[in-house]
Amino acid sequence: MHTEHRLLSGEGVRVDVPDATALPGGTALAVLALEGAGQLEVTSGTEADLGFYLEVTGTSLQREVALRDGRSLRYGRLGDDPQQGLGWAVAVGAHHVYGSTVPAMDVEALSGYLADVDLREDRLGPVLTPTGRTSWSPYRTQTLAQVVELAGAGGAGGGGTPGYLLDIRRARTGQLQSGRSSGAPVRGGLLSRSSGEERHPYAVLEGADFVTYGMPGSEEVVDTVIASMAEVTVELVR
């Protein structure tokens, strides 16, 4: 089974998991560098993804202002706590771009920075083009999160189910990483498992374009995740 997504930078990504029974959802994440104001983490996803984010953070988007391009910026205090930053969201076609700010950033500053980001609708997900006072952070790479469901799994949650989460990160060099000599050659690159020093074990698949982490719902199923990822490919759609 395969699915396609778009990184927030605009690059298309094809994820193939042959033994998956479902590949639900999928969110893209990146970090904007803001001139004079640090960084802003930005996520894109569906209405359901935004709803889950708001539920988990306990945030209500009860207010809105218009951005320069006519889109509405909805916002509210993160966790409905006046001491926290703003939770916010902007609809881009069938998807949403959303995130939160630091407490010191007010809605005027947030809307000003978002006005410097061109938001373009695409069927695979929004494309963001930073301009003016915004740029992509040089310290954070473009990322995708994809849930994998396997036979008998209830998703990527715990309880011993073999479903898992793919944390897909754009490689900076465009080449296989050389630091993991223990990686075994597989269909999608080099596959290895985390060191025994890690608190939660996971699998690592290093390919030409992406480094992908397979995060199991529980430690007991890490071998199942590794077996599944031996057939996984993550590639740019060119």
N, C-alpha and C positions, 0 to 999 in steps of 0.2 A: 504494500500500500504506500502511496506517496501523496505529498501535498506540496503546495508552493506558497511562499510568503514574499514579502518585500521588506528589506531593511529600511529604516527611516531615511537612510541616505539615498535610496532609490534602487539599489541592487536587488535583483530577484534571486531567490534561494529555493532550490528543490531538495526536499527531504524525502528519502526513500527508506522505509522500514518494512522489509518483506513480511515479517511475521506479525505485524500489528493488525489488530482487529478494528482499531479506530485511531485516528489522529485528530482529536478534537481541539478546537481553538487554535491558539498560537498568538503570542504577543511579541512585538518588536520594541527594543529599548535602546536608547542612546543618551548621551549627555551633551548638553549645549554649554559652551563657555560664554559667559556674559561679561561684557566689558564693564569692569568696575564693580561686579556683583557676584563673582564666583561662578558657580555652575548650577545648571538646572537639569535634573533627570527627567526624561520624557519617555512615555510609553504609548504605544498604539495598540488598539484591540477593538473587539466588537462591543456592542451594547452590553452583552453579558459579562465581558471582561471588565468593563468600566463598573458595572453594577457590583461585581465581586470585590473590586478594589475599594469602592465606597463602603461596602458592608464590612469588610475586614478592618478598615481604618475608622469606621464609625463617623463618616463624613457626609454631610448634606450640602448639595450644591443649590442653595436657595436664592442666590443673587446672580445677576448677569450684566455684562457690559458688551458693547459692540466693538469689535476690532476694526482696524482700518480697512480690511478687505470685506467687511460686512458680516463676517462670521460672528457668532455669539460666544463669548467666553463666560462659562458658568463657573461659579466659585463659592467657597464657604470655608470656614475654619476647619482645619484638619482635626478630626475627632470631635467637632463642635466645641473645641477648647479655645477660648480667646487668647491663650498664651502660646498657641501653636501657629505654624505657618498656614498658608492657604492650600486647600485641595482645589483642583481646577480641571476643566475639561473643555475641549473644543470639538464639535462634530465636523468630520471631513468625509462627506458621502456616507457610506454605510459603516464607517469606522469612527473611532474617537481617538484623539490625542489627549493625554491626561498626565497628571503628576501632582507634585506638591512643592511648596516653596519653603525657604527658611523663614522664621518668624519676623525678621526685619524687613522682608519684602512685602510691600502693600500691592493692592490690585492695580494701581496706576503704573507702578514700576513693572509688574508682570505683564500687563497688556502692552506696555511700550516695547518690551523685549520681544514678545510674541509677534508684534507688528513687524519686526525685523526678520521674521522667519516666513518664507513663502511656503504655504501649505497646498499641496496638490493632491487631488483625489485620484486613486487608482484602484482597480478591482481587487488587487492583492494586498492593498494597504496604503496608507498615506505616505507621501514623499515630502520630506522637509528639506528646504534649501536655506541655510542660514545666510543672512546678509547683514550689512550695517554693523551693529554692535554685538552681533552674535556669530558664533562659529562652532564647529564640532570640537569637543574637548580632545586635546592631543593625548590625554592620559587614559581615556576609556574607549573601548572598541565598540562597534555596532554589534548588537546581540539579539538573538531570538530565543524564545522559550516555547517548547512544543511538548505537550503531553502525549505519551504513547500508551495505548491500551493493548494488552496482550490477552490471549485466550484465558478465561477464568479470572481476569483482573477487573477490579472496580475502578481503575484509573491509576494515578500516580500516588495515591495516598498510602497510608500505613496498613497495619493489619496483616502483613505478610503477603499482600497481593503483588504479582509480578509486574504491574504497570510501573512506568518510570517517567522521569522528566528529562528531556534533552535541553541542555543549556548550551546554545550554539553561539560561538563567538568568532567574529571575522578575524582571520589571521592577518598579522601586520606585514609579514614578509612574502606571502603567496607561495611559500615553500614548506615542505615537511619540516617540523621542528626537529632539531638535532639533539636536544637534551634528554631524550628518553630512549636510550639504547636498548632497553628491555621490551620495547613495544613490538608486538607481533604483526607482521604484514597481513592485512585483511582486505576485503573488498573496497573499503572506503579510506584506507590509509594505514596508519600504525595504531594498534589498539593495546592499551595497557590498563592496569588498575592502580588506584591510589596507593600510596605507601601505607604500611601498617601503623604509621604514626598519626594518620588522619582519624579524627573522631568518628566521622561517618564515611564509610567506604564508597567509592564511585568508580566509574569507568571513564577512560579518556580516549577519544578517537581523534587523531591528528591527520588532517588532510591538507591538500594543497591550498585550499581557500579558507578553511575553518578549523578551529579546535572545538570539539564537541564533548561535553561532559554528560555522562549518563548517570542521573541521580536516582537511586532506587528509593522506594517508599519505606523499606526497612532493610537492615543489614543482612537479614537472612536470604534475601533474593538477589544479592549482588552478582552471584554467578549466573543467574537467569538473565540479568541485564547485560552482562558481558557477552553471553552467548548470542543475545539478540543484536547487540551492536557490532558483532563480527560481520553482519550482513548489511549494516546501515551505510548509506552514502549521503553526504551533505555537499551540494555543489552549487556554484553560481549558475543562474540561468542567463546565458549570454545571448 
